[in-house]
Amino acid sequence: MKTMTCRQLGGPCDHQLSAETADQVIKDQDRHLKQAMKDGDATHEQAREAMKNRWKHPKQSMDWYSGTKKAFAALPED
């Protein structure tokens, strides 16, 4: 299990997300951003929009995805 923060994934806060894989932590970040917006937390709006729009630009999205996977892999186990 490894932990990344919302901020490490491009968000505005230090909410911790723990998962076994980078893919799972990315999915958890997406859920966190959705919930923050649903709760009226406007500070997460920019990160949520970036997450939603990321896949409209395949090159940029793959760069972000590859970087996130590398950052996750470099983390120590919890």
C-alpha positions in Angstrom: 0.0 0.0 0.0 1.3 3.5 -0.9 -0.1 6.9 -0.2 -0.3 10.0 -2.3 -2.1 13.3 -1.6 -4.7 15.1 -3.6 -2.0 17.8 -4.1 0.5 15.3 -5.5 -2.1 14.3 -8.1 -2.8 17.9 -9.1 -5.4 18.9 -6.5 -5.5 21.7 -4.0 -5.4 19.8 -0.6 -3.4 17.3 1.4 -6.2 14.6 1.6 -4.4 11.3 1.6 -5.3 8.5 -0.8 -3.9 5.0 -0.2 -4.0 2.2 -2.7 -2.1 -0.8 -3.9 -1.7 0.5 -7.5 -1.3 3.9 -9.2 -4.5 3.2 -11.2 -6.5 2.8 -8.0 -5.1 5.9 -6.4 -6.1 7.8 -9.6 -9.6 6.4 -9.4 -9.7 7.4 -5.7 -8.6 10.9 -6.6 -11.4 11.2 -9.2 -13.9 10.1 -6.5 -12.4 12.6 -4.0 -12.7 15.5 -6.5 -16.3 14.6 -7.4 -17.2 14.4 -3.7 -15.5 17.7 -2.9 -17.4 19.4 -5.7 -20.7 17.8 -4.6 -20.0 19.1 -1.0 -19.6 22.6 -2.4 -15.8 22.8 -2.1 -14.9 25.2 -4.9 -11.2 24.9 -4.3 -11.3 21.5 -6.1 -13.1 22.8 -9.2 -10.0 23.5 -11.2 -8.5 20.0 -10.5 -11.9 18.4 -11.2 -12.2 20.1 -14.6 -8.6 19.2 -15.4 -9.4 15.6 -14.6 -12.5 15.6 -16.7 -10.8 17.3 -19.7 -7.5 15.4 -19.4 -8.6 12.6 -21.7 -9.6 15.0 -24.5 -5.9 15.5 -25.1 -4.3 12.0 -25.4 -0.7 13.2 -25.4 -1.1 15.4 -22.3 -3.1 12.7 -20.6 -0.5 10.0 -21.2 2.3 12.4 -20.0 0.3 13.0 -16.7 -0.6 9.3 -16.4 3.0 8.1 -16.9 4.3 10.7 -14.5 1.8 9.7 -11.9 2.6 6.0 -12.3 6.4 6.8 -11.9 5.7 9.0 -8.8 3.6 6.2 -7.3 6.2 3.6 -8.0 8.9 5.7 -6.3 7.0 6.0 -3.1 7.9 3.8 -0.1 5.4 1.3 1.1 3.2 2.4 4.0 
